[in-house]
Amino acid sequence: MLSCTAPVHQPRTLDEAVAQRAMHPFATVLAGGTDVMVYLEGGTLNPPAFIDLWKVNELRGITETAGTTRIGALSTWTDVANHALLPGALKDCARTIGAAQIQNRGTVGGNIVNASPAGDSLPMWLVLDALFEVRSWRGTRMVSAASFWQGYKRTALQADELLIAVHLPPTSGDVRYRKVGTRLAQAISKVVLALRVTTEHGRVGDARVAFGSVGPVPARAPEVEALLTGRPLTESNIDEAIGALAITPIDDVRSTAEYRNDVARRILRAELLAL
Ligand SMILES: Cc1cc2nc3c(=O)[nH]c(=O)nc-3n(C[C@H](O)[C@H](O)[C@H](O)COP(=O)(O)OP(=O)(O)OC[C@H]3O[C@@H](n4cnc5c(N)ncnc54)[C@H](O)[C@@H]3O)c2cc1C
């Protein structure tokens, strides 16, 4: 039973939200609350106040300008799954996050800032070269997905900053997403894979491979990408590239390091062979 009595600030505009973040840097930001409520229920979070963003409609919406897609941080996974502008693999990812209740309430921004190594969308942002729009009373800055997650549940956000939106540059190539959990729905990932590959004249032009749940932060696999680039996607080239994969997963309550190592290689192989 929740017994938190901290005050809840409820901004209605983005300016109000930014001002309240500046005034209450120790408050917990609340978007959909699907992660925060679990921490409150588990007794691991006891903030002095909350800043509830849910009524800040400026943080919603998925738009496109000059080929760049902007996803408001408060967009839910249902919004993502149903949007025509977004890559199919990102929609596939959205449909694996919890079940309908979580997808209707859980937000893109919450998943990103929660920074769980098992956050399903995180590897996708890496392969899509996403930029995160971050705002505080000091101004707006863009942070690349590649530099956003800095350690276990640690991000590049300063105490007075809010994540405002995700920007996706035009996407080229084949984008794939795979999640391995105990079940197809309502399962925390044991391994997540995102992949983006362009091919030119039968050879790989550009390869991006990123894993989640196999380390403290989601990360690309540059050793694999380098061995794929410039070569045809033959079985032997794929196996050579996968042989170089240098992940160091851990044993935990959800899986073993050995299983994660094996499954990461198997799903990467399957997805590359299917391209
Ligand atoms: C039953 C259940 C199943 C789930 N299944 C999955 C799953 O399959 N895959 C998965 O990846 N996750 C899963 N989750 C976790 C969660 O639903 C997602 O991470 C979701 O996207 C979080 O979004 P939210 O808006 O609810 O975040 P919140 O709980 O509101 O916030 C999460 C964190 O982000 C911060 N935050 C949120 N928005 C902002 C912002 N705009 N600026 C700054 N800080 C912000 C909050 O302060 C908090 O620290 C599950 C959770 C539950 C309860």
The ligand as an ORCA input file, in Angstrom:
! r2SCAN-3c Opt
* xyz 0 1
  C       3.888     -4.308    -15.418
  C       5.020     -3.530    -16.072
  C       5.564     -4.019    -17.261
  C       6.605     -3.324    -17.869
  N       7.146     -3.846    -19.029
  C       8.173     -3.224    -19.612
  C       8.774     -3.779    -20.780
  O       8.358     -4.826    -21.300
  N       9.834     -3.126    -21.314
  C      10.330     -1.975    -20.780
  O      11.300     -1.423    -21.327
  N       9.768     -1.408    -19.675
  C       8.717     -2.004    -19.090
  N       8.152     -1.468    -17.960
  C       8.703     -0.219    -17.419
  C       7.941      1.074    -17.847
  O       6.605      0.802    -18.171
  C       8.614      1.783    -19.036
  O       9.962      2.046    -18.740
  C       7.882      3.082    -19.395
  O       8.254      3.519    -20.679
  C       8.178      4.182    -18.377
  O       7.479      5.351    -18.757
  P       6.672      6.225    -17.690
  O       6.161      7.398    -18.399
  O       5.689      5.384    -16.969
  O       7.882      6.614    -16.703
  P       7.787      7.159    -15.214
  O       7.600      6.019    -14.285
  O       6.854      8.288    -15.089
  O       9.289      7.740    -15.072
  C      10.414      6.878    -15.187
  C      11.670      7.694    -14.846
  O      11.909      8.702    -15.817
  C      11.855     10.017    -15.245
  N      11.183     10.827    -16.254
  C      10.061     10.490    -16.943
  N       9.808     11.379    -17.906
  C      10.766     12.327    -17.816
  C      11.056     13.508    -18.567
  N      10.294     13.882    -19.617
  N      12.131     14.238    -18.223
  C      12.902     13.870    -17.173
  N      12.695     12.750    -16.442
  C      11.642     11.987    -16.760
  C      11.098      9.844    -13.940
  O      11.487     10.815    -12.984
  C      11.557      8.457    -13.526
  O      12.852      8.517    -12.956
  C       7.111     -2.123    -17.309
  C       6.537     -1.625    -16.118
  C       5.500     -2.326    -15.509
  C       4.916     -1.789    -14.227
*
